[in-house]
Amino acid sequence: MKKWRRYLELQLQAKSGLSSAFVAGTLLGLASAGITFAFALVTVFVWLARRYDALTAGLLLGGLFLLITIVALAFALYLRRRTIARAELALAAQRHALGSIRDSSEPPSR
């Protein structure tokens, strides 16, 4: 059983490239990116607050993130519809191919 488990683990690693070191490095990179993003947001907020006032800076940043959210959701819906359409086309092609296989395997009717 251990041999099969090890074989499947190696197959998964060969196809995906995943390892514990890769996952740890990715998590560390994502955490660092999050902290950097937070510092950048604070910097932008301070700059906007000095240029205008704190309320305006907060509203501008909130509006920016609302706009980003709306665009991301619209893009996600577009991708979902496109994926559904592609899957339906692939299923129709599979059904057509299976239908032609069934037709050729049946003896000709007289």
N, C-alpha and C positions, 0 to 999 in steps of 0.2 A: 504494500500500500504506500509505503514511504517513497518507493521508486517512482510510482505513478504521480504522486504529489510533486516530487522534485521535477519530473519530466514536464508536467503541466506548468509548474512555476517557471521553468526555463523557457518553455514555449511562449508564455505570456511576456516574459522579459525580452525575448528575441523580437517579438512582434511590436511591443509597445515601448520598449526602452525604459520601463519603470524599474526603479530600485529604491531602497530605503534612503540612500544618499541623495538621489534625485528629488524625492519627495521632501526631504528635510531642507535641501537647498532651495527648492521652490517656495516652501513655506517661509523660510527666512527672507527670501527676496520679496515675497508679497507683504510680509510684515514691515520690512524696510520701506517699501513703496508706499504703504499706507501712512507711515509716520512722516515720510517726506511730503506726501500730499497734504497732510494736516498742517505741517509747517508752512507750506506754500499758501494754503488757505488763510492762515493767520496773517501771513505777510500781506496778502492782497487785501484782507479786511483792514489791517492797520493803515495801509496806503490809502485805501478808499475813505476810511474814517478821517484821516488827516486832510484829505482833499475836499471831502464833503462833510458829512457828519456820520455818527455811528448808525443811526436809523437808516439813512440812505445806503450806507455800505452794506448793512444787513439785507435790505430789500433787494439791492442789486445782485448780491451773491445768491439769495434765495430765488430770484427770477432766473438767473443763469442756470441753476441746478434744476429748476422746474422745466426750462426749455430743453436741457439735456435729457431729462426724464421722458418728456413727450416725444422727442425725436427717437430715443432708444426704444420706447414702446411701439411706435409706429413702424420702425425697422423690424422689430421682433415679430409683429403681426404680418408684415410683408414676407419675412422669411418663413413663417409658419404656413402661410397660404401657398407659397412656392413649393415647400416640402410636401404638402398634401397633394398638390397637383402632380408633382413628379412621381410620388408613390402611387397615385391612382393610374398614371400612365404606365408605370412599370407593372402594376398588377394586371392591367388590361392586356399588356403584351404577354405576360405569363399565361393568362387565361387563353389567349389566342394560340400561343405555342402549344399548350396542353391540349387544346381542342384539335389542332392539326395532328398531334401525335395520336390521339384517340381515333381520329378519322382514318389514319393510315394503318392502325393496328386491326381495325375491324375488317372482316372479309367483305369483298365487294358483293353487293346485293344484286340478285338477278331478277 
